[in-house]
Each structure stands twice: as structure tokens, then as C-alpha cells.
Amino acid sequence: MFTEVSAEEDYALDGPTGVRTLRFQVDSWAAKREEATALGLAVRAALSGHSSAAAGLAVQGVFLLAERWEFEAETGLYRTIQDYESWSS
């Protein structure tokens, strides 16, 4: 599951820099803790340090800010929670 947490435009003293930061959370759910951890590791491998350009958007970098795990008693599922920040122009 992907959730946008916040988005901000960057400004310097002379106005907008053209850089945008986006904070987002990725949740990896699974029936077993090991599976949720493996999914989280796969997400980290795909996103952390990623940069690219497509459709007029240049992603300068994606950075892992925090990672945590929990058990959701209501659903009986394990979850790996990762918070990321991306910079784009």
C-alpha cells in the first residue's frame, strides 16, 4: 500500500527552485513476519537511492527515512512500514 504523506515546493530567496519533495509511506502486508520483512526488503531495494526521468519529471533521488514493523491484531497480518522522501524537478 502506498500513501502520500506530504508534498512541498522548494523556494530560495529569489523564488521557486523547481524542486519538489514528496514524503510517502509504503506498507508491505503478509501473513508471516518473514514474508512482510522480505517484501519490505524488496521495496527498499527498488526505491532507496532510485533516480530516473520520464514524462517530463526528473526524480533526483528517493531516500529511506524510517522503517518499522508491527502486527495488526484485527487482521492477523504483519506489516513492514517504510517512510520515504523523494526529490524531483
Gaussian input, Z-matrix of N, CA and C with variables (Angstrom, degrees):
# hf/3-21g

backbone

0 1
 N
 C     1     B1
 C     2     B2     1     A1
 N     3     B3     2     A2     1     D1
 C     4     B4     3     A3     2     D2
 C     5     B5     4     A4     3     D3
 N     6     B6     5     A5     4     D4
 C     7     B7     6     A6     5     D5
 C     8     B8     7     A7     6     D6
 N     9     B9     8     A8     7     D7
 C    10    B10     9     A9     8     D8
 C    11    B11    10    A10     9     D9
 N    12    B12    11    A11    10    D10
 C    13    B13    12    A12    11    D11
 C    14    B14    13    A13    12    D12
 N    15    B15    14    A14    13    D13
 C    16    B16    15    A15    14    D14
 C    17    B17    16    A16    15    D15
 N    18    B18    17    A17    16    D16
 C    19    B19    18    A18    17    D17
 C    20    B20    19    A19    18    D18
 N    21    B21    20    A20    19    D19
 C    22    B22    21    A21    20    D20
 C    23    B23    22    A22    21    D21
 N    24    B24    23    A23    22    D22
 C    25    B25    24    A24    23    D23
 C    26    B26    25    A25    24    D24
 N    27    B27    26    A26    25    D25
 C    28    B28    27    A27    26    D26
 C    29    B29    28    A28    27    D27
 N    30    B30    29    A29    28    D28
 C    31    B31    30    A30    29    D29
 C    32    B32    31    A31    30    D30
 N    33    B33    32    A32    31    D31
 C    34    B34    33    A33    32    D32
 C    35    B35    34    A34    33    D33
 N    36    B36    35    A35    34    D34
 C    37    B37    36    A36    35    D35
 C    38    B38    37    A37    36    D36
 N    39    B39    38    A38    37    D37
 C    40    B40    39    A39    38    D38
 C    41    B41    40    A40    39    D39
 N    42    B42    41    A41    40    D40
 C    43    B43    42    A42    41    D41
 C    44    B44    43    A43    42    D42
 N    45    B45    44    A44    43    D43
 C    46    B46    45    A45    44    D44
 C    47    B47    46    A46    45    D45
 N    48    B48    47    A47    46    D46
 C    49    B49    48    A48    47    D47
 C    50    B50    49    A49    48    D48
 N    51    B51    50    A50    49    D49
 C    52    B52    51    A51    50    D50
 C    53    B53    52    A52    51    D51
 N    54    B54    53    A53    52    D52
 C    55    B55    54    A54    53    D53
 C    56    B56    55    A55    54    D54
 N    57    B57    56    A56    55    D55
 C    58    B58    57    A57    56    D56
 C    59    B59    58    A58    57    D57
 N    60    B60    59    A59    58    D58
 C    61    B61    60    A60    59    D59
 C    62    B62    61    A61    60    D60
 N    63    B63    62    A62    61    D61
 C    64    B64    63    A63    62    D62
 C    65    B65    64    A64    63    D63
 N    66    B66    65    A65    64    D64
 C    67    B67    66    A66    65    D65
 C    68    B68    67    A67    66    D66
 N    69    B69    68    A68    67    D67
 C    70    B70    69    A69    68    D68
 C    71    B71    70    A70    69    D69
 N    72    B72    71    A71    70    D70
 C    73    B73    72    A72    71    D71
 C    74    B74    73    A73    72    D72
 N    75    B75    74    A74    73    D73
 C    76    B76    75    A75    74    D74
 C    77    B77    76    A76    75    D75
 N    78    B78    77    A77    76    D76
 C    79    B79    78    A78    77    D77
 C    80    B80    79    A79    78    D78
 N    81    B81    80    A80    79    D79
 C    82    B82    81    A81    80    D80
 C    83    B83    82    A82    81    D81
 N    84    B84    83    A83    82    D82
 C    85    B85    84    A84    83    D83
 C    86    B86    85    A85    84    D84
 N    87    B87    86    A86    85    D85
 C    88    B88    87    A87    86    D86
 C    89    B89    88    A88    87    D87
 N    90    B90    89    A89    88    D88
 C    91    B91    90    A90    89    D89
 C    92    B92    91    A91    90    D90
 N    93    B93    92    A92    91    D91
 C    94    B94    93    A93    92    D92
 C    95    B95    94    A94    93    D93
 N    96    B96    95    A95    94    D94
 C    97    B97    96    A96    95    D95
 C    98    B98    97    A97    96    D96
 N    99    B99    98    A98    97    D97
 C   100   B100    99    A99    98    D98
 C   101   B101   100   A100    99    D99
 N   102   B102   101   A101   100   D100
 C   103   B103   102   A102   101   D101
 C   104   B104   103   A103   102   D102
 N   105   B105   104   A104   103   D103
 C   106   B106   105   A105   104   D104
 C   107   B107   106   A106   105   D105
 N   108   B108   107   A107   106   D106
 C   109   B109   108   A108   107   D107
 C   110   B110   109   A109   108   D108
 N   111   B111   110   A110   109   D109
 C   112   B112   111   A111   110   D110
 C   113   B113   112   A112   111   D111
 N   114   B114   113   A113   112   D112
 C   115   B115   114   A114   113   D113
 C   116   B116   115   A115   114   D114
 N   117   B117   116   A116   115   D115
 C   118   B118   117   A117   116   D116
 C   119   B119   118   A118   117   D117
 N   120   B120   119   A119   118   D118
 C   121   B121   120   A120   119   D119
 C   122   B122   121   A121   120   D120
 N   123   B123   122   A122   121   D121
 C   124   B124   123   A123   122   D122
 C   125   B125   124   A124   123   D123
 N   126   B126   125   A125   124   D124
 C   127   B127   126   A126   125   D125
 C   128   B128   127   A127   126   D126
 N   129   B129   128   A128   127   D127
 C   130   B130   129   A129   128   D128
 C   131   B131   130   A130   129   D129
 N   132   B132   131   A131   130   D130
 C   133   B133   132   A132   131   D131
 C   134   B134   133   A133   132   D132
 N   135   B135   134   A134   133   D133
 C   136   B136   135   A135   134   D134
 C   137   B137   136   A136   135   D135
 N   138   B138   137   A137   136   D136
 C   139   B139   138   A138   137   D137
 C   140   B140   139   A139   138   D138
 N   141   B141   140   A140   139   D139
 C   142   B142   141   A141   140   D140
 C   143   B143   142   A142   141   D141
 N   144   B144   143   A143   142   D142
 C   145   B145   144   A144   143   D143
 C   146   B146   145   A145   144   D144
 N   147   B147   146   A146   145   D145
 C   148   B148   147   A147   146   D146
 C   149   B149   148   A148   147   D147
 N   150   B150   149   A149   148   D148
 C   151   B151   150   A150   149   D149
 C   152   B152   151   A151   150   D150
 N   153   B153   152   A152   151   D151
 C   154   B154   153   A153   152   D152
 C   155   B155   154   A154   153   D153
 N   156   B156   155   A155   154   D154
 C   157   B157   156   A156   155   D155
 C   158   B158   157   A157   156   D156
 N   159   B159   158   A158   157   D157
 C   160   B160   159   A159   158   D158
 C   161   B161   160   A160   159   D159
 N   162   B162   161   A161   160   D160
 C   163   B163   162   A162   161   D161
 C   164   B164   163   A163   162   D162
 N   165   B165   164   A164   163   D163
 C   166   B166   165   A165   164   D164
 C   167   B167   166   A166   165   D165
 N   168   B168   167   A167   166   D166
 C   169   B169   168   A168   167   D167
 C   170   B170   169   A169   168   D168
 N   171   B171   170   A170   169   D169
 C   172   B172   171   A171   170   D170
 C   173   B173   172   A172   171   D171
 N   174   B174   173   A173   172   D172
 C   175   B175   174   A174   173   D173
 C   176   B176   175   A175   174   D174
 N   177   B177   176   A176   175   D175
 C   178   B178   177   A177   176   D176
 C   179   B179   178   A178   177   D177
 N   180   B180   179   A179   178   D178
 C   181   B181   180   A180   179   D179
 C   182   B182   181   A181   180   D180
 N   183   B183   182   A182   181   D181
 C   184   B184   183   A183   182   D182
 C   185   B185   184   A184   183   D183
 N   186   B186   185   A185   184   D184
 C   187   B187   186   A186   185   D185
 C   188   B188   187   A187   186   D186
 N   189   B189   188   A188   187   D187
 C   190   B190   189   A189   188   D188
 C   191   B191   190   A190   189   D189
 N   192   B192   191   A191   190   D190
 C   193   B193   192   A192   191   D191
 C   194   B194   193   A193   192   D192
 N   195   B195   194   A194   193   D193
 C   196   B196   195   A195   194   D194
 C   197   B197   196   A196   195   D195
 N   198   B198   197   A197   196   D196
 C   199   B199   198   A198   197   D197
 C   200   B200   199   A199   198   D198
 N   201   B201   200   A200   199   D199
 C   202   B202   201   A201   200   D200
 C   203   B203   202   A202   201   D201
 N   204   B204   203   A203   202   D202
 C   205   B205   204   A204   203   D203
 C   206   B206   205   A205   204   D204
 N   207   B207   206   A206   205   D205
 C   208   B208   207   A207   206   D206
 C   209   B209   208   A208   207   D207
 N   210   B210   209   A209   208   D208
 C   211   B211   210   A210   209   D209
 C   212   B212   211   A211   210   D210
 N   213   B213   212   A212   211   D211
 C   214   B214   213   A213   212   D212
 C   215   B215   214   A214   213   D213
 N   216   B216   215   A215   214   D214
 C   217   B217   216   A216   215   D215
 C   218   B218   217   A217   216   D216
 N   219   B219   218   A218   217   D217
 C   220   B220   219   A219   218   D218
 C   221   B221   220   A220   219   D219
 N   222   B222   221   A221   220   D220
 C   223   B223   222   A222   221   D221
 C   224   B224   223   A223   222   D222
 N   225   B225   224   A224   223   D223
 C   226   B226   225   A225   224   D224
 C   227   B227   226   A226   225   D225
 N   228   B228   227   A227   226   D226
 C   229   B229   228   A228   227   D227
 C   230   B230   229   A229   228   D228
 N   231   B231   230   A230   229   D229
 C   232   B232   231   A231   230   D230
 C   233   B233   232   A232   231   D231
 N   234   B234   233   A233   232   D232
 C   235   B235   234   A234   233   D233
 C   236   B236   235   A235   234   D234
 N   237   B237   236   A236   235   D235
 C   238   B238   237   A237   236   D236
 C   239   B239   238   A238   237   D237
 N   240   B240   239   A239   238   D238
 C   241   B241   240   A240   239   D239
 C   242   B242   241   A241   240   D240
 N   243   B243   242   A242   241   D241
 C   244   B244   243   A243   242   D242
 C   245   B245   244   A244   243   D243
 N   246   B246   245   A245   244   D244
 C   247   B247   246   A246   245   D245
 C   248   B248   247   A247   246   D246
 N   249   B249   248   A248   247   D247
 C   250   B250   249   A249   248   D248
 C   251   B251   250   A250   249   D249
 N   252   B252   251   A251   250   D250
 C   253   B253   252   A252   251   D251
 C   254   B254   253   A253   252   D252
 N   255   B255   254   A254   253   D253
 C   256   B256   255   A255   254   D254
 C   257   B257   256   A256   255   D255
 N   258   B258   257   A257   256   D256
 C   259   B259   258   A258   257   D257
 C   260   B260   259   A259   258   D258
 N   261   B261   260   A260   259   D259
 C   262   B262   261   A261   260   D260
 C   263   B263   262   A262   261   D261
 N   264   B264   263   A263   262   D262
 C   265   B265   264   A264   263   D263
 C   266   B266   265   A265   264   D264

   B1=1.4402
   B2=1.5200
   B3=1.3169
   B4=1.4566
   B5=1.5212
   B6=1.3367
   B7=1.4616
   B8=1.5162
   B9=1.3292
   B10=1.4676
   B11=1.5209
   B12=1.3321
   B13=1.4600
   B14=1.5213
   B15=1.3236
   B16=1.4569
   B17=1.5182
   B18=1.3225
   B19=1.4615
   B20=1.5207
   B21=1.3223
   B22=1.4608
   B23=1.5136
   B24=1.3148
   B25=1.4546
   B26=1.5235
   B27=1.3283
   B28=1.4638
   B29=1.5250
   B30=1.3450
   B31=1.4547
   B32=1.5218
   B33=1.3178
   B34=1.4596
   B35=1.5327
   B36=1.2971
   B37=1.4591
   B38=1.5261
   B39=1.3315
   B40=1.4641
   B41=1.5297
   B42=1.3450
   B43=1.4539
   B44=1.5158
   B45=1.3392
   B46=1.4575
   B47=1.5310
   B48=1.3348
   B49=1.4643
   B50=1.5225
   B51=1.3342
   B52=1.4564
   B53=1.5192
   B54=1.3268
   B55=1.4621
   B56=1.5281
   B57=1.3156
   B58=1.4697
   B59=1.5164
   B60=1.3163
   B61=1.4574
   B62=1.5257
   B63=1.3125
   B64=1.4571
   B65=1.5204
   B66=1.3165
   B67=1.4698
   B68=1.5140
   B69=1.3322
   B70=1.4559
   B71=1.5199
   B72=1.3156
   B73=1.4681
   B74=1.5191
   B75=1.3336
   B76=1.4587
   B77=1.5263
   B78=1.3226
   B79=1.4645
   B80=1.5170
   B81=1.3265
   B82=1.4674
   B83=1.5239
   B84=1.3328
   B85=1.4601
   B86=1.5203
   B87=1.3361
   B88=1.4660
   B89=1.5274
   B90=1.3236
   B91=1.4657
   B92=1.5236
   B93=1.3348
   B94=1.4645
   B95=1.5233
   B96=1.3265
   B97=1.4630
   B98=1.5319
   B99=1.3289
   B100=1.4650
   B101=1.5289
   B102=1.3367
   B103=1.4602
   B104=1.5290
   B105=1.3185
   B106=1.4662
   B107=1.5232
   B108=1.3373
   B109=1.4589
   B110=1.5301
   B111=1.3324
   B112=1.4651
   B113=1.5282
   B114=1.3289
   B115=1.4657
   B116=1.5274
   B117=1.3345
   B118=1.4540
   B119=1.5251
   B120=1.3247
   B121=1.4690
   B122=1.5271
   B123=1.3301
   B124=1.4679
   B125=1.5343
   B126=1.3303
   B127=1.4618
   B128=1.5253
   B129=1.3386
   B130=1.4619
   B131=1.5343
   B132=1.3287
   B133=1.4665
   B134=1.5258
   B135=1.3320
   B136=1.4593
   B137=1.5287
   B138=1.3356
   B139=1.4643
   B140=1.5253
   B141=1.3132
   B142=1.4655
   B143=1.5209
   B144=1.3292
   B145=1.4557
   B146=1.5194
   B147=1.3359
   B148=1.4663
   B149=1.5271
   B150=1.3192
   B151=1.4648
   B152=1.5210
   B153=1.3369
   B154=1.4623
   B155=1.5192
   B156=1.3009
   B157=1.4572
   B158=1.5212
   B159=1.3275
   B160=1.4664
   B161=1.5133
   B162=1.2972
   B163=1.4664
   B164=1.5304
   B165=1.3234
   B166=1.4592
   B167=1.5104
   B168=1.3298
   B169=1.4556
   B170=1.5258
   B171=1.3189
   B172=1.4662
   B173=1.5193
   B174=1.3202
   B175=1.4559
   B176=1.5250
   B177=1.3232
   B178=1.4594
   B179=1.5167
   B180=1.3181
   B181=1.4541
   B182=1.5091
   B183=1.3250
   B184=1.4612
   B185=1.5207
   B186=1.3261
   B187=1.4554
   B188=1.5225
   B189=1.3380
   B190=1.4578
   B191=1.5257
   B192=1.3292
   B193=1.4643
   B194=1.5272
   B195=1.3194
   B196=1.4672
   B197=1.5198
   B198=1.3274
   B199=1.4553
   B200=1.5239
   B201=1.3346
   B202=1.4604
   B203=1.5248
   B204=1.3209
   B205=1.4571
   B206=1.5147
   B207=1.3277
   B208=1.4677
   B209=1.5203
   B210=1.3189
   B211=1.4551
   B212=1.5170
   B213=1.3099
   B214=1.4599
   B215=1.5276
   B216=1.3220
   B217=1.4623
   B218=1.5321
   B219=1.3384
   B220=1.4610
   B221=1.5215
   B222=1.3317
   B223=1.4619
   B224=1.5256
   B225=1.3307
   B226=1.4535
   B227=1.5195
   B228=1.3363
   B229=1.4642
   B230=1.5244
   B231=1.3205
   B232=1.4640
   B233=1.5250
   B234=1.3330
   B235=1.4620
   B236=1.5189
   B237=1.3191
   B238=1.4529
   B239=1.5236
   B240=1.3294
   B241=1.4628
   B242=1.5265
   B243=1.3321
   B244=1.4526
   B245=1.5263
   B246=1.3266
   B247=1.4553
   B248=1.5192
   B249=1.3274
   B250=1.4639
   B251=1.5163
   B252=1.3293
   B253=1.4499
   B254=1.5099
   B255=1.3145
   B256=1.4634
   B257=1.5263
   B258=1.3150
   B259=1.4670
   B260=1.5105
   B261=1.3125
   B262=1.4631
   B263=1.5227
   B264=1.3140
   B265=1.4776
   B266=1.5021
   A1=108.48
   A2=117.47
   A3=124.69
   A4=108.76
   A5=117.13
   A6=121.43
   A7=109.43
   A8=117.08
   A9=120.29
   A10=108.06
   A11=116.47
   A12=121.53
   A13=110.47
   A14=117.42
   A15=121.04
   A16=110.17
   A17=115.59
   A18=121.92
   A19=107.81
   A20=115.67
   A21=120.43
   A22=110.67
   A23=116.07
   A24=122.53
   A25=107.61
   A26=117.09
   A27=122.15
   A28=109.62
   A29=116.01
   A30=121.81
   A31=110.45
   A32=114.76
   A33=122.49
   A34=106.55
   A35=117.41
   A36=120.57
   A37=112.66
   A38=117.39
   A39=119.87
   A40=113.43
   A41=117.70
   A42=120.65
   A43=113.61
   A44=117.03
   A45=121.73
   A46=111.54
   A47=116.16
   A48=120.77
   A49=112.00
   A50=117.06
   A51=120.87
   A52=112.90
   A53=117.01
   A54=121.50
   A55=108.96
   A56=115.41
   A57=122.09
   A58=107.99
   A59=117.44
   A60=120.76
   A61=108.56
   A62=114.49
   A63=121.96
   A64=107.50
   A65=116.09
   A66=120.72
   A67=107.29
   A68=115.08
   A69=119.34
   A70=110.41
   A71=114.47
   A72=122.42
   A73=108.72
   A74=115.78
   A75=121.86
   A76=107.57
   A77=116.50
   A78=122.62
   A79=108.95
   A80=116.22
   A81=122.26
   A82=107.91
   A83=117.02
   A84=123.26
   A85=110.86
   A86=116.39
   A87=120.70
   A88=109.87
   A89=115.48
   A90=121.44
   A91=112.28
   A92=117.15
   A93=121.50
   A94=109.63
   A95=115.40
   A96=120.78
   A97=111.39
   A98=117.20
   A99=121.47
   A100=111.37
   A101=116.63
   A102=121.26
   A103=111.01
   A104=116.82
   A105=120.53
   A106=110.54
   A107=116.59
   A108=120.88
   A109=110.51
   A110=117.17
   A111=121.12
   A112=111.44
   A113=116.52
   A114=119.87
   A115=110.77
   A116=116.66
   A117=120.57
   A118=112.07
   A119=117.15
   A120=120.90
   A121=111.17
   A122=116.69
   A123=120.55
   A124=110.95
   A125=117.03
   A126=120.96
   A127=109.47
   A128=116.87
   A129=120.85
   A130=111.03
   A131=116.88
   A132=120.74
   A133=111.54
   A134=117.04
   A135=121.01
   A136=112.84
   A137=117.61
   A138=120.20
   A139=115.25
   A140=118.20
   A141=120.60
   A142=111.05
   A143=116.28
   A144=122.45
   A145=113.85
   A146=117.35
   A147=121.41
   A148=111.43
   A149=116.21
   A150=122.20
   A151=107.35
   A152=116.12
   A153=120.63
   A154=109.65
   A155=115.76
   A156=121.37
   A157=108.55
   A158=115.54
   A159=120.92
   A160=108.94
   A161=116.69
   A162=123.44
   A163=112.51
   A164=116.79
   A165=120.97
   A166=115.34
   A167=118.03
   A168=122.06
   A169=108.65
   A170=116.24
   A171=120.81
   A172=109.16
   A173=116.91
   A174=121.43
   A175=106.85
   A176=115.74
   A177=120.67
   A178=112.11
   A179=117.12
   A180=120.00
   A181=112.12
   A182=115.11
   A183=122.92
   A184=106.55
   A185=116.61
   A186=121.36
   A187=110.75
   A188=116.88
   A189=122.19
   A190=108.55
   A191=116.95
   A192=122.29
   A193=111.97
   A194=116.62
   A195=120.40
   A196=109.21
   A197=115.27
   A198=121.48
   A199=108.67
   A200=115.94
   A201=119.77
   A202=109.03
   A203=115.49
   A204=121.78
   A205=109.33
   A206=115.28
   A207=119.16
   A208=110.35
   A209=114.41
   A210=122.61
   A211=107.68
   A212=117.29
   A213=123.26
   A214=108.24
   A215=116.36
   A216=121.56
   A217=112.50
   A218=117.39
   A219=120.96
   A220=112.59
   A221=115.71
   A222=120.06
   A223=112.56
   A224=117.33
   A225=121.36
   A226=113.06
   A227=116.38
   A228=121.47
   A229=111.48
   A230=114.50
   A231=121.80
   A232=108.76
   A233=115.16
   A234=119.25
   A235=110.13
   A236=115.65
   A237=122.49
   A238=106.03
   A239=116.66
   A240=122.68
   A241=107.64
   A242=116.69
   A243=121.09
   A244=109.75
   A245=115.83
   A246=122.12
   A247=108.31
   A248=116.34
   A249=123.37
   A250=110.78
   A251=115.05
   A252=122.72
   A253=107.31
   A254=117.29
   A255=120.63
   A256=109.40
   A257=114.65
   A258=122.04
   A259=107.01
   A260=117.03
   A261=120.46
   A262=110.38
   A263=114.59
   A264=120.43
   A265=109.19
   D1=137.51
   D2=-178.79
   D3=-116.15
   D4=130.40
   D5=178.77
   D6=-132.19
   D7=124.72
   D8=173.67
   D9=-76.78
   D10=127.65
   D11=-178.38
   D12=-95.54
   D13=-46.29
   D14=178.82
   D15=-161.50
   D16=160.27
   D17=175.86
   D18=-142.06
   D19=138.99
   D20=-178.65
   D21=-139.23
   D22=145.23
   D23=171.81
   D24=-93.22
   D25=140.01
   D26=-179.43
   D27=-90.92
   D28=138.53
   D29=179.97
   D30=-129.30
   D31=145.02
   D32=171.62
   D33=-113.09
   D34=178.80
   D35=-178.66
   D36=-59.88
   D37=-28.38
   D38=-179.17
   D39=-97.55
   D40=11.75
   D41=174.93
   D42=122.94
   D43=-165.07
   D44=-177.36
   D45=-62.83
   D46=140.13
   D47=178.60
   D48=-89.91
   D49=-14.76
   D50=-176.44
   D51=89.13
   D52=0.05
   D53=178.90
   D54=-99.01
   D55=136.89
   D56=179.75
   D57=-122.89
   D58=134.92
   D59=174.50
   D60=-108.54
   D61=141.63
   D62=179.97
   D63=-131.10
   D64=127.07
   D65=172.83
   D66=-103.92
   D67=133.33
   D68=179.67
   D69=-144.76
   D70=159.18
   D71=-178.67
   D72=-119.41
   D73=136.43
   D74=175.21
   D75=-117.59
   D76=124.78
   D77=177.84
   D78=-108.72
   D79=128.42
   D80=176.82
   D81=-111.98
   D82=114.71
   D83=-175.84
   D84=-104.53
   D85=143.72
   D86=176.53
   D87=-160.11
   D88=162.76
   D89=-179.68
   D90=-73.86
   D91=-25.00
   D92=-179.24
   D93=-122.54
   D94=146.38
   D95=179.99
   D96=-56.96
   D97=-41.83
   D98=-179.02
   D99=-61.50
   D100=-36.92
   D101=-179.71
   D102=-70.84
   D103=-41.86
   D104=177.39
   D105=-63.69
   D106=-38.82
   D107=177.82
   D108=-65.58
   D109=-43.88
   D110=179.11
   D111=-62.03
   D112=-41.09
   D113=176.71
   D114=-63.12
   D115=-44.07
   D116=178.61
   D117=-61.38
   D118=-39.40
   D119=177.40
   D120=-65.08
   D121=-37.70
   D122=178.00
   D123=-66.84
   D124=-40.68
   D125=177.40
   D126=-63.11
   D127=-45.52
   D128=179.50
   D129=-59.81
   D130=-43.70
   D131=179.92
   D132=-62.27
   D133=-35.24
   D134=-178.61
   D135=-78.82
   D136=-34.72
   D137=-171.62
   D138=-102.36
   D139=-41.67
   D140=-171.69
   D141=-63.46
   D142=120.86
   D143=-179.37
   D144=84.00
   D145=1.23
   D146=-177.68
   D147=-65.43
   D148=141.76
   D149=170.14
   D150=-146.68
   D151=147.09
   D152=-179.16
   D153=-170.38
   D154=175.17
   D155=175.25
   D156=-139.73
   D157=136.39
   D158=177.58
   D159=-162.77
   D160=144.89
   D161=174.86
   D162=51.59
   D163=38.26
   D164=177.33
   D165=79.72
   D166=6.83
   D167=179.56
   D168=-116.80
   D169=124.94
   D170=177.83
   D171=-105.68
   D172=113.13
   D173=175.34
   D174=-86.64
   D175=112.60
   D176=-176.89
   D177=-78.68
   D178=-27.13
   D179=178.26
   D180=177.14
   D181=150.43
   D182=174.59
   D183=-122.47
   D184=130.58
   D185=-172.21
   D186=-129.07
   D187=130.22
   D188=176.27
   D189=-74.58
   D190=124.12
   D191=-179.19
   D192=-98.24
   D193=-38.98
   D194=-176.76
   D195=-158.72
   D196=155.66
   D197=178.47
   D198=-146.99
   D199=137.51
   D200=179.57
   D201=-152.23
   D202=166.35
   D203=-177.76
   D204=-129.32
   D205=152.74
   D206=174.78
   D207=-157.25
   D208=163.84
   D209=174.89
   D210=-111.65
   D211=128.07
   D212=179.71
   D213=-96.68
   D214=103.27
   D215=-174.82
   D216=-62.00
   D217=-36.57
   D218=-178.19
   D219=-61.13
   D220=-41.64
   D221=-177.10
   D222=-97.97
   D223=-17.21
   D224=-175.69
   D225=73.76
   D226=21.20
   D227=-177.48
   D228=-110.44
   D229=152.04
   D230=173.49
   D231=-96.28
   D232=151.81
   D233=-177.13
   D234=-140.16
   D235=134.01
   D236=168.38
   D237=-102.31
   D238=125.53
   D239=-176.66
   D240=-112.92
   D241=125.78
   D242=179.39
   D243=-126.72
   D244=132.99
   D245=176.21
   D246=-106.09
   D247=129.25
   D248=-178.60
   D249=-124.20
   D250=158.60
   D251=170.68
   D252=-129.38
   D253=135.54
   D254=175.36
   D255=-122.78
   D256=148.08
   D257=175.74
   D258=-116.15
   D259=130.80
   D260=179.80
   D261=-141.77
   D262=161.59
   D263=177.05
   D264=-140.25

